[in-house]
Amino acid sequence: MNKRVSNRVAAIQMVSGHDIDANLREAEQLLARAAEQGASVAVLPENFAVLATSQMIDRGRQEAGSEPVIRTFLAEQARKLGLWIVGGSMPVAKRPDGSDLEDRVSATCIVFDDQGKEVARYDKIHLFDAMVEDAHGQYRESDTFEPGEQIVTVDTPAGKLGLAICYDLRFPELFRLLREQEVDWICLPSAFTWQTGDAHWYPLIRARAIENQVWLVAPGQGGQNSERRRTYGHSLICDPWGRIVTEMGEGPGLVTAELDADQVANLRARMPVWEHRRLKG
């Protein structure tokens, strides 16, 4: 397919379950819709293909091996659609330096260009270990995942992108480090619980966008993923002024928006908060 020239980005929302093949079929349909709507970059949600903790280790080993199902799928879709794809997150049992993970995996976001080439990899740094008042109760990502260590940015058709995943949203220092890399936008593939999302999703996203003067693209899991797991959804795109320019509720779907780089530059020139910082610890 011809190279797509656009700064339109799609945030894809899914309700992934335990059937990985079904999850990939849904992702394929939604990626095609994103391309049809003129997006040059599509961002999938966290755990878009593998949601069940019990499947993470085995799938992570497969993705680190010679026949990776999810990575191959994303590369093929990117080539077929002429679309950059930010691959939400997937388990990978190999560190960025090539060393193997034995008993855990990384929560990895891989970015594919429109030729299907892997151009960036980010491993989730902050792991969700918390008690939540829902049917699931206790979440302990650190039992399954090894935290990442690297700040990652990549140039895309929609501008320079900084990568973060879900729980990272609660740690503003990561977003400050991405802003220091002069990113235009940050993506946040997520699977917020309904309880935490209902309380904190909007204020945290708007705060990160406002304080760093960036576009923030936040696709999520959104619905009843399993008997014990309901995710918040409300995938959205927020501009550098903190305005929600497009959003959705629960259920599978997508939203798109043009990420105006001039808006970022003009806002930073008119209100140069970055230059006004006094405490730069």
C-alpha positions in Angstrom: 0.0 0.0 0.0 1.2 3.6 -0.7 2.8 5.5 2.1 0.2 7.3 4.2 1.0 11.0 4.8 -1.1 12.4 7.6 -0.9 13.5 11.2 -4.2 11.7 12.0 -3.8 9.2 14.8 -6.3 6.5 15.9 -6.8 5.4 19.5 -8.2 1.8 19.3 -10.4 0.4 22.1 -10.9 -3.3 22.6 -12.6 -5.7 25.1 -10.0 -8.4 24.9 -10.8 -11.8 26.4 -8.9 -15.1 26.9 -9.1 -16.2 23.2 -6.0 -14.7 21.5 -7.1 -15.6 18.0 -10.4 -13.7 18.6 -8.5 -10.7 20.0 -6.3 -10.6 16.9 -9.3 -10.8 14.6 -10.9 -7.8 16.4 -7.6 -5.9 16.3 -7.4 -6.6 12.5 -10.9 -5.2 11.9 -10.2 -2.1 14.0 -6.9 -1.4 12.4 -8.5 -1.6 9.0 -11.1 1.0 10.2 -8.3 3.2 11.4 -6.7 3.1 8.0 -10.0 3.7 6.2 -10.5 6.8 8.4 -7.2 8.3 7.2 -5.0 7.6 10.2 -1.2 7.4 9.6 -0.7 5.9 13.1 -2.9 3.6 15.1 -2.4 2.9 18.8 -3.7 -0.4 20.3 -4.6 -0.8 24.0 -2.5 -2.5 26.6 -2.7 -6.4 26.5 -4.7 -6.2 23.3 -3.9 -9.8 22.3 -3.1 -11.4 25.7 -5.1 -10.3 28.7 -5.0 -13.4 31.0 -2.1 -13.5 33.4 -2.0 -17.3 33.2 -1.1 -17.0 29.5 1.6 -14.3 29.8 4.7 -16.5 30.4 4.1 -19.0 27.6 3.1 -16.3 25.1 6.1 -14.2 26.1 8.4 -17.0 25.3 6.8 -17.5 21.9 7.1 -13.8 21.1 10.8 -13.9 22.0 11.4 -16.9 19.8 11.7 -17.5 16.1 7.9 -17.7 15.4 6.3 -14.8 17.2 2.5 -14.8 16.5 1.6 -11.3 17.7 4.7 -9.5 16.3 4.2 -11.2 13.0 0.5 -10.2 13.0 1.4 -6.5 13.6 4.1 -6.4 11.0 1.8 -7.9 8.4 -1.0 -5.5 9.2 1.3 -2.5 9.1 2.6 -3.5 5.6 -0.9 -4.4 4.3 -2.5 -1.2 5.5 0.4 1.2 5.0 -0.1 2.1 8.6 2.2 2.8 11.5 1.1 0.7 14.5 1.9 1.2 18.1 1.4 -2.3 19.4 -0.3 -1.6 22.8 1.5 -4.1 24.9 2.4 -7.8 24.7 4.5 -10.2 26.8 8.0 -10.8 25.6 10.4 -13.1 27.5 13.6 -11.3 26.3 15.1 -8.0 27.4 16.0 -5.2 24.9 19.7 -6.3 25.2 18.8 -9.8 24.0 19.1 -11.6 27.3 16.4 -14.1 28.2 13.9 -13.7 31.0 13.3 -17.0 32.8 10.3 -16.7 35.2 8.9 -13.4 34.1 8.2 -11.4 31.0 8.3 -7.7 30.0 5.2 -5.8 29.2 6.4 -4.6 25.8 5.1 -2.0 23.4 6.6 -2.3 19.9 6.2 0.3 17.3 6.0 -0.8 13.6 6.4 1.6 10.7 4.3 1.4 7.6 6.6 -1.2 6.0 6.2 -3.5 9.0 9.6 -2.8 10.5 10.1 -2.7 14.2 11.4 0.8 14.9 11.0 1.2 18.7 10.5 -0.9 21.8 9.3 0.3 25.2 9.1 -2.0 28.3 6.6 -0.8 30.9 8.5 0.8 33.8 5.9 1.1 36.6 4.1 -2.1 37.5 0.6 -2.2 39.0 0.7 -3.8 42.4 -2.5 -2.6 44.2 -5.7 -3.6 46.0 -8.8 -2.5 44.1 -12.4 -2.8 45.3 -13.6 -5.0 42.4 -14.2 -8.7 41.8 -10.5 -9.2 41.0 -9.3 -7.6 44.2 -5.5 -7.8 44.3 -3.4 -6.9 41.2 0.3 -7.9 41.3 2.0 -7.3 37.9 5.4 -7.6 39.5 4.7 -11.4 40.0 4.6 -11.8 36.2 6.5 -8.8 34.7 10.0 -7.4 35.0 10.0 -3.6 34.9 11.6 -1.8 32.1 14.3 0.8 32.5 14.6 2.8 29.3 12.9 6.0 28.2 11.8 5.6 24.6 10.9 8.1 21.8 10.5 7.6 18.1 9.8 9.9 15.1 6.4 9.1 13.5 4.3 10.7 10.7 2.4 12.5 13.5 5.5 13.9 15.2 7.9 12.8 17.8 6.3 10.2 20.0 7.0 9.3 23.6 5.9 5.8 24.9 4.2 5.0 28.2 1.8 2.3 29.3 -1.2 2.4 31.7 0.1 2.7 35.3 3.0 4.9 34.1 0.4 7.6 34.0 0.6 8.1 37.7 4.3 8.9 37.6 4.8 12.5 36.3 8.6 12.2 36.3 8.5 9.8 33.4 6.4 12.3 31.4 8.9 15.1 32.3 11.7 13.0 30.9 9.8 12.4 27.7 9.1 16.1 27.4 12.9 16.7 27.8 13.3 14.6 24.7 11.0 17.2 22.9 8.2 14.9 22.1 5.1 16.3 20.3 2.8 13.5 21.6 2.7 10.7 24.1 0.7 7.5 23.8 -0.7 5.6 26.8 -2.0 2.1 25.9 -4.1 1.2 28.9 -6.3 -1.4 30.7 -7.4 0.7 33.7 -9.8 -1.0 36.1 -13.3 0.5 36.1 -12.9 1.7 39.7 -9.5 3.5 39.2 -10.5 4.8 35.8 -13.8 6.2 37.0 -11.9 8.2 39.7 -8.6 9.1 38.0 -8.5 8.6 34.2 -9.6 12.0 33.1 -7.8 14.2 35.6 -4.5 12.3 35.3 -4.5 12.4 31.5 -5.4 16.1 31.3 -2.7 16.9 33.9 0.0 15.1 32.0 -1.0 16.8 28.7 -1.2 20.3 30.3 2.0 20.2 32.3 4.1 18.9 29.4 2.2 20.7 26.6 1.8 17.6 24.5 -0.9 15.7 22.8 -1.9 12.6 24.7 -3.4 9.6 22.9 -4.9 7.1 25.4 -6.5 3.9 24.0 -7.8 1.5 26.6 -9.5 -1.8 27.2 -13.1 -0.9 27.8 -15.8 -3.4 29.0 -16.4 -6.8 30.7 -13.2 -8.6 29.7 -14.0 -11.6 31.9 -16.2 -12.6 34.9 -13.8 -10.9 37.3 -12.4 -8.1 35.1 -14.1 -5.0 34.0 -12.0 -2.3 32.4 -12.8 1.4 32.1 -12.4 2.3 28.5 -13.2 5.9 27.6 -10.3 6.0 25.1 -9.6 9.5 24.2 -7.2 12.1 22.6 -6.3 15.2 24.6 -4.7 18.3 23.2 -1.8 20.2 24.8 -4.3 22.7 26.4 -6.0 19.8 28.2 -9.1 19.7 26.1 -10.5 16.3 25.3 -11.0 16.5 21.5 -12.5 13.1 21.0 -13.5 10.2 23.2 -15.7 7.1 23.5 -17.4 5.1 26.3 -17.1 1.3 26.7 -17.0 -1.4 24.0 -14.8 -1.9 21.0 -14.2 1.0 18.6 -11.8 3.8 17.9 -11.5 7.6 17.9 -9.2 9.7 15.7 -7.9 13.2 15.6 -5.4 15.3 13.7 -2.4 16.1 16.0 -1.5 19.7 15.1 2.2 20.2 15.7 1.8 23.9 15.2 -0.6 24.0 18.2 2.2 22.4 20.4 4.8 24.9 19.1 2.5 27.9 19.5 1.5 27.0 23.0 5.0 26.4 24.1 6.0 29.8 22.7 3.1 31.7 24.2 3.4 30.0 27.6 7.0 28.8 28.0 6.6 27.0 31.3 9.5 24.8 30.5 11.8 27.7 30.6 10.3 29.0 33.8 11.1 25.9 35.9 13.1 26.7 39.1 13.2 23.3 40.7 14.9 20.8 38.3 15.9 18.0 40.7 
